[in-house]
Amino acid sequence: MQPRFSRLMLSTFMTLGILIALEIGTSAFFPALGWREYRLAFNVVIILFMALKLTTPLLPWFVMMLQLVHAAFSVEGWALGTLVGILVSLIASYLKEILQFSSAIATIVTVQLFQIVWYVLTVSVICLKLGTFESFSLLFWNAMPGTLLLSLLSPVLFNLLNRVWNVEEMVNRSGMEI
């Protein structure tokens, strides 16, 4: 039990470190290039990885930790991201048995579809809080350029996270149960 717990903690801290490094990189690098309107939400891709590749009752806690770290670099509230992250994770958990990540194209398409669901839910909640859906399309379409870039980067990020979480070893040993 102890080696499994220590491996879980190590993977969690490594994932949070990767998110922090990506958040710092995009917070400093993109504005220097003049790309101020868009943010890459690497937290969404990491949460999608966890929802699609890991089977654990700790997933809501992982989502909350990732959202808290992301909120330190963003104006987004962690609560909305946690709510949407858990909802998207539930959808992903129902669909992950039929999804295949055998190619980079399949990963890109899957990540893009789940990001669209993520942003539809997020923008819907924001519009509900505002009391009007007049700005729905504007808010939604502003997120799309970033989602396309993240989808293209997702095979690389999924490969890195596969190594951090030892997904192949967990599948061979215990059916991905953490």
TIBA-48333 format. One line per field, with one value per residue: residue number from 0; x, z, y of N, C-alpha, C in turn. Coordinates in nm, 3 decimals, padded with zeros to 5 digits, always signed. Each point is the difference from the previous one (the first is absolute). Layout:
# residues N
n = (NUM;...)
n.px = (X;...)
n.pz = (Z;...)
n.py = (Y;...)
ca.px = (X;...)
ca.pz = (Z;...)
ca.py = (Y;...)
c.px = (X;...)
c.pz = (Z;...)
c.py = (Y;...)
This chain:
# residues 178
n = (0;1;2;3;4;5;6;7;8;9;10;11;12;13;14;15;16;17;18;19;20;21;22;23;24;25;26;27;28;29;30;31;32;33;34;35;36;37;38;39;40;41;42;43;44;45;46;47;48;49;50;51;52;53;54;55;56;57;58;59;60;61;62;63;64;65;66;67;68;69;70;71;72;73;74;75;76;77;78;79;80;81;82;83;84;85;86;87;88;89;90;91;92;93;94;95;96;97;98;99;100;101;102;103;104;105;106;107;108;109;110;111;112;113;114;115;116;117;118;119;120;121;122;123;124;125;126;127;128;129;130;131;132;133;134;135;136;137;138;139;140;141;142;143;144;145;146;147;148;149;150;151;152;153;154;155;156;157;158;159;160;161;162;163;164;165;166;167;168;169;170;171;172;173;174;175;176;177)
n.px = (+00.082;+00.108;+00.060;-00.121;-00.011;+00.125;-00.029;-00.116;+00.061;+00.098;-00.089;-00.068;+00.109;+00.035;-00.125;-00.006;+00.119;-00.047;-00.114;+00.073;+00.083;-00.106;-00.056;+00.115;+00.024;-00.128;+00.011;+00.120;-00.011;-00.127;-00.010;+00.117;-00.075;-00.069;-00.002;-00.073;-00.070;+00.090;-00.054;+00.107;-00.110;+00.128;-00.059;-00.066;+00.112;+00.059;-00.106;-00.002;+00.132;-00.011;-00.098;+00.080;+00.106;-00.048;-00.006;-00.050;-00.032;+00.129;-00.059;-00.111;+00.075;+00.037;-00.127;-00.039;+00.097;-00.028;-00.127;+00.036;+00.082;-00.092;-00.080;+00.115;-00.019;-00.123;-00.086;+00.005;-00.120;+00.054;-00.101;-00.012;+00.133;-00.010;-00.105;+00.047;+00.116;-00.075;-00.079;+00.104;+00.056;-00.119;-00.012;+00.125;-00.034;-00.113;+00.079;+00.080;-00.098;-00.069;+00.073;+00.063;+00.116;-00.034;-00.046;+00.091;-00.050;-00.012;+00.120;+00.044;-00.069;+00.038;+00.122;-00.008;-00.058;+00.086;+00.092;-00.062;-00.015;+00.130;+00.028;-00.077;+00.043;+00.127;-00.013;-00.063;+00.089;+00.098;-00.061;-00.015;+00.126;+00.025;-00.078;+00.094;-00.050;-00.012;+00.086;-00.091;-00.041;+00.001;-00.050;-00.091;-00.022;+00.006;-00.058;-00.060;+00.064;-00.016;-00.127;+00.004;+00.070;-00.082;-00.097;+00.066;+00.010;-00.125;+00.036;+00.070;-00.099;-00.084;+00.095;+00.023;-00.131;+00.000;+00.112;-00.055;-00.111;+00.096;-00.072;+00.098;+00.080;-00.081;-00.007;+00.128;+00.014;-00.077;+00.005;+00.106;-00.004;-00.026)
n.pz = (+00.000;+00.074;-00.073;+00.005;+00.130;+00.022;-00.081;+00.064;+00.114;-00.037;-00.052;+00.112;+00.077;-00.072;+00.005;+00.130;+00.007;-00.076;+00.071;+00.111;-00.049;-00.041;+00.118;+00.060;-00.075;+00.008;+00.131;-00.020;-00.065;+00.013;+00.117;+00.016;-00.052;+00.092;+00.049;+00.018;-00.110;-00.024;+00.073;+00.016;+00.007;+00.034;+00.097;-00.104;-00.071;+00.107;+00.024;-00.129;+00.008;+00.114;-00.057;-00.106;+00.073;+00.101;+00.080;+00.060;+00.124;-00.017;-00.113;+00.073;+00.085;-00.097;-00.042;+00.127;+00.023;-00.115;+00.033;+00.120;-00.055;-00.086;+00.106;+00.043;-00.120;+00.045;-00.070;-00.055;+00.044;+00.107;+00.060;-00.093;-00.004;+00.132;+00.004;-00.094;+00.066;+00.109;-00.053;-00.055;+00.119;+00.047;-00.090;+00.025;+00.127;-00.046;-00.063;+00.104;+00.024;-00.064;+00.075;-00.113;+00.060;-00.107;-00.030;-00.051;-00.117;+00.047;+00.051;-00.110;-00.071;+00.079;+00.010;-00.130;-00.016;+00.087;-00.067;-00.110;+00.049;+00.035;-00.116;-00.056;+00.084;-00.017;-00.130;+00.002;+00.088;-00.073;-00.110;+00.065;+00.040;-00.127;-00.013;-00.090;-00.112;+00.005;+00.098;-00.008;-00.120;+00.046;+00.119;-00.062;-00.100;+00.103;+00.048;-00.117;-00.029;+00.126;-00.017;-00.116;+00.053;+00.104;-00.089;-00.074;+00.116;+00.000;-00.120;-00.011;+00.040;-00.073;-00.094;+00.026;+00.006;-00.112;-00.025;+00.028;-00.055;-00.082;-00.095;-00.083;+00.097;+00.022;-00.132;-00.014;+00.105;-00.015;-00.127;+00.018;+00.100;+00.047)
n.py = (-00.120;-00.001;-00.096;-00.053;+00.029;-00.038;-00.102;-00.014;+00.022;-00.082;-00.084;+00.017;-00.002;-00.106;-00.043;+00.032;-00.058;-00.098;+00.001;+00.009;-00.091;-00.069;+00.021;-00.019;-00.107;-00.036;+00.021;-00.049;-00.116;-00.034;+00.064;-00.061;-00.097;+00.068;-00.123;+00.110;-00.021;-00.091;-00.094;-00.072;-00.069;-00.014;+00.068;+00.048;+00.007;+00.051;+00.075;+00.029;+00.015;+00.065;+00.070;+00.008;+00.024;+00.072;-00.104;+00.105;-00.032;+00.019;-00.034;+00.011;-00.065;-00.085;-00.003;-00.007;-00.090;-00.059;+00.012;-00.038;-00.089;-00.040;+00.007;-00.049;-00.052;-00.002;+00.071;-00.121;-00.021;-00.051;+00.060;+00.095;+00.013;-00.004;+00.080;+00.079;+00.002;+00.005;+00.093;+00.061;-00.012;+00.033;+00.096;+00.038;-00.014;+00.055;+00.085;-00.009;-00.083;+00.095;+00.082;+00.020;-00.016;-00.073;+00.120;+00.082;-00.037;-00.123;+00.018;+00.057;-00.085;-00.100;+00.050;+00.022;-00.117;-00.053;+00.067;-00.038;-00.123;+00.004;+00.059;-00.092;-00.092;+00.037;+00.022;-00.115;-00.047;+00.052;-00.044;-00.113;+00.016;+00.028;-00.106;-00.013;-00.052;+00.132;-00.018;-00.100;+00.037;+00.124;-00.035;-00.075;+00.084;+00.082;-00.107;+00.000;+00.113;+00.027;-00.038;+00.063;+00.100;+00.002;-00.012;+00.090;+00.063;-00.042;-00.050;+00.111;+00.078;-00.071;+00.002;+00.127;+00.024;-00.073;+00.064;+00.117;-00.041;-00.041;+00.055;-00.027;+00.036;+00.104;+00.013;-00.028;+00.080;+00.105;+00.009;+00.077;-00.081;+00.121)
ca.px = (-00.082;+00.086;+00.058;-00.106;-00.035;+00.110;+00.000;-00.112;+00.038;+00.104;-00.066;-00.082;+00.087;+00.062;-00.103;-00.016;+00.121;-00.013;-00.099;+00.060;+00.098;-00.074;-00.069;+00.103;+00.047;-00.098;-00.024;+00.113;+00.042;-00.100;-00.011;+00.120;-00.021;-00.113;-00.123;-00.055;-00.142;-00.029;+00.077;-00.008;-00.045;+00.059;-00.070;-00.110;+00.056;+00.047;-00.120;-00.050;+00.087;-00.032;-00.134;-00.004;+00.102;+00.009;-00.123;+00.028;-00.100;+00.065;-00.002;-00.048;+00.103;+00.103;-00.057;+00.003;+00.139;+00.042;-00.070;+00.058;+00.129;-00.032;-00.058;+00.109;+00.055;-00.111;-00.107;-00.110;-00.020;+00.026;-00.124;-00.066;+00.082;-00.013;-00.133;-00.001;+00.095;-00.062;-00.105;+00.066;+00.060;-00.109;-00.031;+00.113;+00.005;-00.099;+00.038;+00.140;+00.009;-00.014;+00.099;+00.131;+00.108;+00.101;+00.076;+00.002;-00.122;-00.110;+00.018;-00.029;-00.145;-00.065;+00.028;-00.074;-00.142;-00.022;+00.019;-00.122;-00.097;+00.047;-00.028;-00.145;-00.045;+00.054;-00.065;-00.141;-00.009;+00.028;-00.117;-00.105;+00.033;-00.024;-00.142;-00.028;+00.084;+00.038;+00.144;+00.043;+00.083;+00.125;+00.085;+00.035;+00.092;+00.130;+00.078;+00.029;+00.138;+00.082;-00.032;+00.060;+00.143;+00.012;-00.030;+00.117;+00.106;-00.046;+00.071;+00.127;-00.030;-00.049;+00.116;+00.074;-00.078;+00.004;+00.125;-00.008;-00.096;+00.027;-00.129;+00.016;+00.029;-00.123;-00.093;+00.048;-00.003;-00.126;-00.111;-00.004;-00.063;+00.093)
ca.pz = (+00.000;+00.009;-00.130;-00.088;+00.044;-00.031;-00.145;-00.027;+00.040;-00.092;-00.129;+00.020;+00.007;-00.131;-00.086;+00.039;-00.046;-00.145;-00.020;+00.039;-00.103;-00.120;+00.029;+00.001;-00.137;-00.084;+00.054;-00.035;-00.139;-00.096;-00.005;-00.063;-00.144;-00.038;+00.008;+00.131;+00.006;+00.022;+00.099;-00.018;+00.125;+00.012;+00.107;-00.062;-00.063;+00.107;+00.060;-00.097;+00.009;+00.123;-00.011;-00.103;+00.017;+00.137;+00.069;+00.140;+00.070;+00.036;-00.115;+00.032;+00.077;-00.097;-00.078;+00.084;+00.015;-00.126;-00.016;+00.095;-00.057;-00.119;+00.042;+00.040;-00.121;-00.086;+00.066;+00.017;+00.134;+00.008;+00.027;-00.127;-00.069;+00.068;-00.033;-00.141;-00.011;+00.050;-00.095;-00.119;+00.041;+00.005;-00.139;-00.052;+00.062;-00.066;-00.139;-00.021;-00.046;-00.146;-00.063;-00.026;-00.017;-00.073;-00.088;+00.039;-00.054;+00.091;+00.121;-00.033;-00.020;+00.129;+00.087;-00.052;+00.031;+00.143;+00.028;-00.042;+00.108;+00.115;-00.018;-00.005;+00.140;+00.069;-00.050;+00.041;+00.141;+00.005;-00.051;+00.102;+00.107;-00.053;-00.022;-00.143;-00.088;-00.115;-00.026;-00.005;-00.118;+00.010;+00.100;-00.048;-00.115;+00.045;+00.055;-00.101;-00.050;+00.101;+00.007;-00.117;+00.029;+00.105;-00.058;-00.076;+00.096;+00.094;-00.003;+00.071;+00.143;+00.046;+00.009;+00.121;+00.117;+00.008;+00.069;+00.139;+00.074;-00.029;-00.038;-00.056;+00.112;+00.077;-00.080;+00.003;+00.135;+00.075;-00.075;+00.016;+00.126;+00.094)
ca.py = (+00.120;+00.118;+00.038;+00.047;+00.135;+00.091;+00.017;+00.088;+00.136;+00.045;+00.031;+00.120;+00.117;+00.019;+00.056;+00.140;+00.068;+00.018;+00.106;+00.128;+00.036;+00.040;+00.127;+00.104;+00.015;+00.068;+00.135;+00.087;-00.013;+00.047;+00.147;+00.055;-00.013;+00.081;-00.079;+00.034;-00.029;-00.142;-00.074;-00.144;-00.061;-00.133;-00.071;-00.075;-00.120;-00.089;-00.059;-00.098;-00.117;-00.074;-00.057;-00.104;-00.104;-00.051;-00.036;+00.024;+00.082;+00.126;+00.091;+00.135;+00.071;+00.038;+00.111;+00.120;+00.044;+00.059;+00.127;+00.096;+00.044;+00.080;+00.128;+00.090;+00.060;+00.039;+00.073;-00.093;-00.053;-00.143;-00.072;-00.029;-00.099;-00.129;-00.052;-00.043;-00.110;-00.123;-00.038;-00.056;-00.128;-00.098;-00.035;-00.078;-00.133;-00.083;-00.023;-00.040;-00.139;-00.006;+00.088;-00.059;+00.096;-00.076;+00.087;+00.140;+00.061;-00.036;+00.079;+00.140;+00.014;-00.023;+00.115;+00.116;-00.016;+00.022;+00.142;+00.069;-00.024;+00.077;+00.142;+00.020;+00.000;+00.117;+00.120;-00.007;+00.040;+00.144;+00.071;-00.013;+00.094;+00.134;+00.016;+00.013;-00.082;+00.083;-00.005;-00.140;-00.031;+00.073;-00.065;-00.133;+00.005;+00.051;-00.111;-00.102;-00.008;-00.067;-00.143;-00.066;-00.018;-00.101;-00.131;-00.042;-00.033;-00.103;-00.128;+00.015;+00.013;-00.130;-00.089;+00.040;-00.038;-00.147;-00.036;+00.047;-00.083;-00.142;-00.056;-00.134;-00.091;-00.017;-00.080;-00.137;-00.053;+00.003;+00.055;+00.144;+00.037;+00.066)
c.px = (+00.085;+00.064;-00.105;-00.039;+00.111;+00.009;-00.114;+00.034;+00.105;-00.060;-00.084;+00.087;+00.072;-00.100;-00.024;+00.121;-00.004;-00.099;+00.058;+00.100;-00.070;-00.071;+00.100;+00.048;-00.099;-00.032;+00.109;+00.026;-00.102;-00.020;+00.123;-00.008;-00.118;-00.134;-00.060;-00.146;-00.031;+00.094;-00.014;-00.031;+00.051;-00.067;-00.114;+00.052;+00.049;-00.119;-00.062;+00.084;-00.037;-00.137;-00.004;+00.094;+00.005;-00.138;+00.028;-00.114;+00.058;-00.006;-00.058;+00.102;+00.114;-00.047;+00.008;+00.143;+00.050;-00.065;+00.053;+00.133;-00.025;-00.053;+00.106;+00.057;-00.109;-00.100;-00.121;-00.009;+00.021;-00.130;-00.072;+00.077;-00.010;-00.135;-00.004;+00.094;-00.058;-00.112;+00.059;+00.065;-00.104;-00.039;+00.110;+00.003;-00.103;+00.042;+00.138;+00.017;-00.008;+00.102;+00.134;+00.102;+00.115;+00.082;-00.008;-00.127;-00.118;+00.009;-00.037;-00.151;-00.074;+00.019;-00.076;-00.148;-00.028;+00.026;-00.122;-00.109;+00.036;-00.041;-00.148;-00.055;+00.046;-00.073;-00.148;-00.017;+00.026;-00.122;-00.118;+00.024;-00.025;-00.149;-00.038;+00.098;+00.044;+00.147;+00.053;+00.096;+00.134;+00.096;+00.048;+00.104;+00.135;+00.089;+00.048;+00.143;+00.094;-00.028;+00.060;+00.148;+00.022;-00.028;+00.118;+00.116;-00.036;+00.070;+00.134;-00.024;-00.053;+00.115;+00.081;-00.074;-00.012;+00.123;-00.004;-00.088;+00.022;-00.128;+00.014;+00.027;-00.125;-00.100;+00.041;-00.017;-00.140;-00.116;-00.024;-00.069;+00.104;-00.063)
c.pz = (+00.000;-00.134;-00.097;+00.036;-00.035;-00.151;-00.042;+00.033;-00.094;-00.135;+00.010;+00.001;-00.132;-00.098;+00.033;-00.043;-00.150;-00.029;+00.034;-00.105;-00.127;+00.020;+00.001;-00.142;-00.087;+00.051;-00.039;-00.150;-00.098;+00.001;-00.063;-00.151;-00.050;+00.005;+00.138;+00.017;+00.043;+00.106;-00.033;+00.136;+00.007;+00.109;-00.057;-00.059;+00.106;+00.068;-00.094;+00.001;+00.121;-00.009;-00.098;+00.027;+00.140;+00.052;+00.148;+00.064;+00.043;-00.111;+00.033;+00.080;-00.091;-00.082;+00.081;+00.018;-00.127;-00.022;+00.096;-00.052;-00.121;+00.038;+00.046;-00.121;-00.090;+00.080;+00.022;+00.145;+00.001;+00.017;-00.129;-00.077;+00.064;-00.032;-00.142;-00.020;+00.048;-00.092;-00.126;+00.033;+00.010;-00.141;-00.058;+00.059;-00.062;-00.142;-00.019;-00.045;-00.152;-00.073;-00.014;-00.022;-00.074;-00.093;+00.052;-00.048;+00.091;+00.130;-00.024;-00.012;+00.132;+00.093;-00.048;+00.033;+00.148;+00.040;-00.041;+00.107;+00.122;-00.013;-00.017;+00.142;+00.074;-00.041;+00.038;+00.145;+00.015;-00.047;+00.097;+00.114;-00.045;-00.023;-00.146;-00.080;-00.124;-00.036;-00.010;-00.116;+00.004;+00.098;-00.049;-00.111;+00.037;+00.056;-00.107;-00.055;+00.099;+00.007;-00.118;+00.022;+00.108;-00.052;-00.080;+00.091;+00.089;-00.014;+00.076;+00.150;+00.057;+00.014;+00.126;+00.125;+00.014;+00.075;+00.147;+00.083;-00.023;-00.040;-00.054;+00.110;+00.082;-00.075;+00.008;+00.138;+00.058;-00.077;+00.023;+00.129;+00.092;+00.137)
c.py = (+00.126;+00.037;+00.056;+00.144;+00.098;+00.025;+00.094;+00.145;+00.057;+00.039;+00.127;+00.125;+00.026;+00.064;+00.147;+00.083;+00.027;+00.112;+00.137;+00.047;+00.047;+00.133;+00.117;+00.027;+00.076;+00.140;+00.097;+00.002;+00.061;+00.151;+00.066;-00.007;+00.083;-00.072;+00.019;-00.042;-00.142;-00.058;-00.148;-00.063;-00.144;-00.081;-00.086;-00.130;-00.099;-00.067;-00.103;-00.127;-00.084;-00.068;-00.117;-00.117;-00.062;-00.035;+00.012;+00.079;+00.136;+00.104;+00.138;+00.083;+00.044;+00.120;+00.128;+00.051;+00.069;+00.136;+00.106;+00.053;+00.088;+00.138;+00.099;+00.074;+00.060;+00.082;-00.090;-00.044;-00.150;-00.077;-00.039;-00.107;-00.138;-00.063;-00.054;-00.118;-00.132;-00.046;-00.063;-00.134;-00.110;-00.045;-00.088;-00.140;-00.094;-00.038;-00.061;-00.144;-00.011;+00.087;-00.072;+00.111;-00.066;+00.088;+00.143;+00.071;-00.029;+00.080;+00.145;+00.021;-00.016;+00.118;+00.122;-00.010;+00.025;+00.145;+00.083;-00.018;+00.084;+00.147;+00.030;+00.005;+00.125;+00.127;+00.000;+00.043;+00.150;+00.080;-00.011;+00.098;+00.144;+00.028;+00.016;-00.086;+00.078;-00.012;-00.143;-00.026;+00.072;-00.066;-00.137;+00.005;+00.059;-00.111;-00.098;+00.000;-00.072;-00.149;-00.076;-00.026;-00.106;-00.140;-00.053;-00.041;-00.119;-00.135;+00.006;+00.006;-00.132;-00.099;+00.030;-00.043;-00.152;-00.046;+00.041;-00.093;-00.149;-00.073;-00.142;-00.102;-00.026;-00.085;-00.146;-00.062;-00.005;+00.062;+00.147;+00.045;+00.060;-00.004)
